[in-house]
């Protein structure tokens, strides 16, 4: 579905954000991309949906293919019409418009296709949105806004959703609901999902395959089952202590991480 | 009371034209977040195009005679024996001018749309994604380019153009005083109000309007949802330049035509700020009230004051409400 080959991205011709990153999202699978702040996760997604040009970013080397076509020559509006939907970081709903108008705006993704927007499906999925249909979207709660962001994605009937930190700023209970939705989207419609997360625990709960990135590169990849059992991932991403005990760790024991990180990059 | 009504009506009529000009500034701002300082000069171009297609072209030797003055037999027969300054005579004069008026308006609409598209394509689009400030500065630069090139193309001489509607006087009694208005002013007002209403309805109630509002709020997200943002941008500029062409033609019939027409854009910019840059309704209220205030100060204090008083009111409003009367404040989540 989506193949990213060895891309390098620079902002303003000077700041290098990605340094030869490659990853692949197969049809109908959920792939998660984990990493610390500033690792370049969001940049990767923006490169894939061709939004970098609007932010002075540029893909220098490397290629990105969506359904066998290079995305770099396709404008973002055409890309979503071909089935690649980007749910952006911080949800980015249109706060000054009503819930309904937000969904109608997403129906532009169906232009040049025969399909009609299915608003009822969204409202059946999220009954809460139906109640608040005529409300200004900016006054929804964070969880409801995330539902709306998903709702917009569903209207567009994508084959691949790029999802940027859906858990951002939400309570654990809501996060659980949201990830349930992600799983459902994937299972019911067969939508492939590239999920960027900081919360490795929940991401591993739904994903089939995972990539770990650090300072603009992939440093580790594998099936989720394998990643979950990796010692480093357990201690750096899942917050478990090295020997599995609950006790506190001294800083000296963690320090090797820094060394390791330097070695990796 | 009758006097009051007369000046109020005069005020509303000039207010409607302010509103028509303001549409262009608001549309471009809503879609692209750029305050177009050069809008007045876009209007001036519209006025000159109207002049070109309704006066210069019909005056050429190769132009057919009916274009300059249409005089079928029945028109000449009807004109026969009419007294001077009769309303009927004004209408008949207008009919004789009709071909060149229509030619002028259509020509101005097309030519100005092309100018708007060229500006958007060559100056604004390459700056997409850069800071808005850069684009605003480009519009400031455009002022010099446009006023300079207008003088090169059309020279700086003042000229007159035919009225858009029959210019017959209309008299009626209100509160015991005779009210007196010109037919052409009334038609101008109706045109301005219809255009304004149509555009507001389009932005509010249609899918195309949703695309504009979505682009206004977050253009890159709109882009990534299938809305063609470049198309929204160029449509906004076309809308601004075509409504500007009509406003220019109207202004040219009222005040004659000269390069100083462009200055009009600045007073309208103040009105737009007062109404709230992104609110059609607020801008409409502001345009109407400035129009009426101007007429009232002219009546009570004389023409010298009419230039200042309304704009002092604009300043007061801005201090009281920095976003303008009905400008969108950011929606803060509670």
Interface residues (C-beta under 8 A of the other chain):
Chain A: X49 X51 X53 X54 X55 X56 X75 X76 X77 X79 X80 X81 X85 X86 X88 X92 X94 X95 X96 X97 X101 X104 X105 X106 X107 X108 X109 X110 X111 X136 X138 X139 X152 X156
Chain B: X128 X129 X130 X207 X210 X211 X213 X214 X217 X218 X219 X220 X221 X222 X223 X224 X225 X226 X227 X228 X229 X328 X331 X332 X333 X334
